[in-house]
């Protein structure tokens, strides 16, 4: 939230704020205050180190602004405003709004007088004063302002009162400007936002005359994609890339969008949580310039999304951006690592295996690959903070969903579904044998000479490890079905003599 105040010049204003994260700011409420425009602005950012710039517009001689950051705010609700004067001396002003439970009231107040000292301020409704503007003195007038807030557990009609004193020289007239904005928490209504996702550049959209895709051998059927979690409920629009040159060699370029709804601890675009192709388009012999998939796709906050591009021939040139996926300052939201990822096939119907392009042996491990210009816009309802990303495993031995994939994937130079399954079967066999040997040694050390249920114990260990690996999605479906069928056959033959 940004509070701006243009002093002195009648009706003058500041320009729309900008920042180094390419946040889009919009004016929530404003009025002509003491002389110039008093305004409150809002913007939603994905986070990171930020530099905010406010510039005066024509006629605004002097101005002040404050910046306050709020997390887990779902949007803005009610607003109110007032301009007033009195004959001099201390006074107060009250604005009342009907608010939702748990909402903040963000408040901006400024006052000017002709007294000998600058005005002073205090909140009479329990507000905390966050920022105080430096007092301006011009032509015998003294002008100052504050920004304050308070969160209210209960909703309903809520007054917010600010009081001020003119600091001496009583009898001089006072003028004040008072603005309030409701910041919604859980339960409030939602306001609209459009956000760029993918590699968008700084500011979005900024492209450069380089490319990192030229050497990818698309002849062998690969798809590359960015992944991210949507921060808003809305509609994904215009998956776009920029083709760097015109083709006449029967090159086909395809764009697609994937979605995946993953549970806690499930990595997207893996066997545990595959991404489904929702929409796609392709173009033969594309011409230089923008190439877009314009079919809208409805998305939900927290849903994983993949923006994908593929081609039929090598030599595909797509312009890079001046920042890139997950790079500080980029105007888009994108997860890096992995940055640009790849899977096999040309826009497969489901992405259940993928790896980062920076992995050893990957077909897209080229310099700057995660700066490839590939982006989309989501228009919808604001979720104040981007949902927590699924925590990356550190290959530790504390959680099964980290330990077991680390064991299986560690057997592969390039992680594919078939290699992951083969690695899992290797560990299932090894763990079964080791566990059985430990039990056998245990019985031997206890002087047990007859191990009657040895076969059953061995089978028990095998099935236990098998279902543990299957439970975290490390085995392809046909392998699970095969062993279930095999187990049922063995059981039927030994227990019921069906065969």
N, C-alpha and C positions, 0 to 999 in steps of 0.2 A: 504494500500500500504506500502511495506517495501523496503527500500534502504539499501543494505549491501555493505560493502567495506572491502576487505581483504588487509591489508597493507603489504608491505615489501616482503613477500615470493613470488617468481616468479610463476605465474599460480595457486596459491593456492586459495581455495574457502571456503565458509561456508556451513554447512548442511542446508537442507530445513527447513525453520522456522516452528515452531509448536506453539500452544496456548492452553489455558485452555478450550476453546469452541470447540475444535476439528476441527477448520477451516482447510480446505485443501488449501495449498498455492502452487502456480505454478510460475515458472520463466517466466517473460514476455520478458525481454531483458537483455543481459549481454555481457561483453567483458573483456579481460585482460587489466586492466587499468594501474595504475602506476607500480605495480608489480604483485599483486594478481588480483582476479576477482571482477569487479564492476558490481552489478546486481540490478534489480528491480523485486520485487515479488508482486503477487496479491492474495487476498483471499476474499471470500464473507461470511459474518457471519450474524447470526440472531440477534445479539446484546447481550448485557449484560456485566457484569464485566469480563475483560479478562486479562490474563497474557501471554505475547508473549515471546517465547524463541528462541534465535538464538545461535547456537553452531558452533565453528570453526571445519572445517574438517582437515584432516591430512595435515600438512605443513603450515597451516594458523596461524602464530605466534600471530599477533594482528589484530583485526578487529573492525569496528564500524557499527552501524545500526540505522536507524530511522524508526518510525512508524507514519503514517498519515491516518486518518479515513475520508472517504467520504460517504455521504448519497445520495440516489437517483441517483446513477451512474449505468447505464445499462450495462456496460462492458468496454472492452478496444478496441481501434481501431489501428490507425497507430503508428509505433515506428520508432525511428532513433537513431543512435549512431555514435560516433567519438572518436578517440584517436589522439592526436597531440603533437608536441613539437615545441619549438622555442629556439632561442639563448639566451633568457633572457629578463627580463623586463616585463612590463605590456602587456597583450594581451587579445584577446577575441575569442570566438568560437560560431558559429551559426549553428543550426540545423533547417531544414525546413521540415514541414509535411503538407499534405493536410488533413484538419480536417473537421468534421461536425459542424454545428452551435451549440452553447452552450456547446461545449466540453471544458474540462480542458486539459491543457498540464502539466503533472507531470514530473518533471525534476530532474535529479541527476547530480551533477558536482563535480569533485575533481581535485586537482592539487598538484604537488610536485616540490620542487626546492632545490637547494644547497645553498640558500641564508642564511643570518644570522637570518631572522625572518620568521614566518609562512606566507603562502599565505593568501590574503584577497580576498573576492568575492563580486560581485554586479550583479544584474539582469538588463539588458539593454532593456528588452521587457516588462517591467511592472510586472515582476514576484514578488511574495512575498516569501522571504526566510523563510521557515518553520523550518528548523533544520540546525544546524551547528555542524560538528564533531569536537571533540577535536583534536588539532594538534599533530601528532606523530613526534618525532625527532629520527632519527636513522642514524648513520654513517655520520652525517653532512647533511642529507636530512631532509626536513620538508614537511610533507604531511598533507592535510586537505581536507574537503569536505562539501558540502551543499545539502539540498533538498529544492526545490522551486516549485511553481505552479502558474497558472493563468487560469481563465476561459475566453473564447472568445465568444462573442455573435454571431459573423459572422464566417462562415466556409471558406473553400478554402485554398490556399497556405499560410501558417503561419510560419514566422521565429521566432525562440526563441534564444536569444543571452545572453550568460554569459561572463562577463569580470573578470579578476583577475589581481592582482599585487603580486609580490613575496615578498613584505614586507621589502625590503632593500637588499643591497648586489647585485646591478644590475650587469648584465653581466653573471649571472649564468643561466644555461639552465632550462627551465620549461617543464614539461610533464603534460598533462591533459587527463581526461576521461569525456565524456559528453554523457548522455543518456536522451531520451525523450520518453514519452508514452502518447497517447491520452486516456483520460477518457471520455467515451461517456455519454452524457445526452440524452434527448428526440431527436429522429431522427437519432441516430447513429445505426450502425450494432451491433449485439449481439454476445457475446462469450459464450462458452459452460461451463456448471457447472453440477456436480453431487452432490446432497445434500441428507442426510439422514433425514427422517421424522418419527415421532412416538417416542417411547422410545428406544433409541439406545445405551445408556450407554456412558461412558467416559473412553477412546476414543471409538468411534463407531467401532465395536460392542463389548461391554464388558458385559458378563453375569455372574451371581453369582448362587451358588447352593442353592437357596431358591425359593419358589413360593408362590403366593398369591391367586391362583385360585382354590386350592384343595377343599375348602369348599363351592364353588358356586354350587348350586343345578341346574345343567343344565337339569336335568330330567324335570323341569317345563318350559323348552323352553325359554332360554334367550340368547341374543347376547350382547357381550361387545365390545366396540370399542373406539379408540382414534380419535380425530378430529383435523384438522389444515387447514390453507389456504396455497395453493401452492404459493411459491415465484417465480416460474419460469414457462415459457411455455415449455412443454416437454412431456416426457413419463414416467409414473410411472411404476417401475419395481420391481418384486420380493417382494411382501408382505410376510413377513417371521415371524415365531415365532420359539421357540425352545422347543420341547417336552422333559420333564425331565426324562421320563422313557418309557419303552416299554409296550404296552397294549395287552392283549389277552382276553378281556372281552366284545368284540363287541363294544368298544368305537369308536365313529365316531367324528372326529374333522374337522371343516370347517373354511375356510378363505375366506374373501370377501373384496371388495373395493367398497365404495360408493362415489358419487359425488353430490354436490348441488351448484347451482348458485343462490345466494341470493341477494336481493336488499338491499338498505340502511335500517338499522334498523331491518332487518329480521334475527332472530336467526336460524342457520342451524340445521337440524335434528329435526325440529318441524313442526307443522301443517302449519306454515307460510312459511316454506322452507324445504321440505322433501328431504332426500338423496336417490338417486336411485342406486340400486345395478348394478354395471357395469360388474363385473366378480367375479367368485367364484370357489372354488374347495373343495373337501373333501377327507378324507382318513380314511379308516376303520382300526382299530387296529394299530395306528401309532407306529413307532419304535422311540427309543430315538434319539434325534438329530434335525436338522433343518427340518422344514416343510414349504414349500413356494408355493405361487400362482405366477406362472411365466408368465401368460398372460399379456402383456403390456396394459396399459390404458392411452390414451392421456388426458392430463390435461392442464388447462390454469392458468396463473397468477391470483390470487385472488379467484379462485374456491375453495370451501370447499371440503375436502376429509375426508372420514372415513375409517380407517383400522380396520376390524372387525374379531372376532374369536368367534366360538360357538362350542358346543359339544352336544351329545345326552345323556350322563350320567354324574353324579357328579363324583368328584375325579380327574378332569383334572389337571395335573401338568405341568405348563409352567414356564420355568426359568425366574427369575427377572433379571433386569439389575442393575448395580452398581449406577445408577443415577435415571432416570425416566422421564416420560412425563412432560415437562415444568420445570423440576428441574434444577437449576443453574449448569452449567458444562456439562449437557447432550449433546451428539453430535447430537441429533435430534431436529427438530422443531415440537412442539406439544403444543396445547392450554390447559393450566391448571390454573384456573378452566375452564372446569369441570374435566380435567384429564380423567381417564377411566370412560366411560359412559355405560349405558345399555339400551336395548329395549327388547320388548317381541318378541318371535318367534326365529326360527333358520334361521339366515340370511334372514329376510323378504325382499321382492322385493323393499320395500320402508321403510325408517325410518322416520316417521312423528311425533313420540313421543319418547322422551328419557329423561333420568335424570342422574345426576352424581352418580357414585357408592358410594360416600361418603354421599349421602342423607339418612335421617332417613328412615328405613324400606326397603332400597334397598337390592336386593339379593346378591350384590357383595361388600358390605361394609366390606371389610377385610383389615387388616393392609398391607400396601405396594402394594395395588392393582394397583396404577398408576406407579409402577416400573416394571410391567409385560413386558417382552421383546416381543414387537410387532412393526415391523418397515418396511419401504420400502424406495427405492431410487427413486428420480426423476432426470432424465437426460434431460437437455434442455438448453434453453436460459436464461441468467442471468437477473434477475430484481434486481437492486442494493439494494433495501430495501424491506423487507417483507411487503406486502400490509397491510394497517391498519386493525386490527381486528375489527369486529363489536363491538361497545361499549356495555359493559354489562349494563343492566338496574339496577338501584338502587331502583326500586319500588317507584319511585317518582310520583308526580302528575303533571308533566310538559309535558310529552309526552304520547299520547294515546297508542303507541306500548309498553310502559313500564307500564302504569297504568292499562290497561285492563287485560293483562296477570297476573299482580300481584294480581288483584282481583280474577280472576278465579282460578289460581294455588294455591292461599292461602287456598282454600277450600279442597285441596287434600293433603294427607300424602305422597303418591307416585303419581307423575303427569303422568297420562295416557290420551289417547285421550278421552276415555269415561268420566273420572272424570273431565277433563278440560271442556268438553261440558256441563256436568251437572252443574258444577260451574258457567259457563257462563249463562245458562238458569236461574239459581237462581238469579243472579245479574240483568239479563234483566227484570225478573218479579218484583224484588224489586225496581229497578230504575224506572220502568214504574209506579208502584203504588205510589211511593214517589213523582214523578214529577206530576202525576195527582192530588194528594192530595194538593200539593203546589198551583197548578192552581186553584183548587176548593176553597181553603182558600183565595186565592187572589181575586177571584170573590166575595166571601162572605164579605170580608172586604171592598169591593167597593160597597156593597149593591146591587149586581146583584143577583136577586132572581130566575131568570130563565136561566139555563145553557143548551141551546138548543142542541149544538153540543158535548155534553159530550162524547158520544161513539166514535165519530170521533177523538176527541182530545186524548182519551185513546189509540186508535189504532195507531194514529200518533206517540205517545211516544214509544209504543211497537215496531213499525217497525223501528224507528230511532235507538233505542238501539240495536235491533236485528242486523241491518246491520252494526252498529259500531263494535260489537263483531265478526260478520262474516268477516268483512273487514280485521281484523288483524289475521285471521286464527284460531280463538278459538272455532269454531263450526265444527263438522264433516259434511261432504258433504251431507249425507242423511238427516240430520236435516234441513239444509238450503233448500233442495229440498222439504221436507215435508211441511215446513211452506209456501214456495212459492206456492205449490199446494193448501194448505189450504186457503191461501189468495186469490188465483185466484177463488176458488170455492165460497167463501163468496161474493167476488165482483160480480161474475156472477149471483149469486142468488138474491142479493139485488138490483143491478143496472140494470140487463137485464132480470131478471126472467127466466134464462135458466134452473133452477132446480125447 
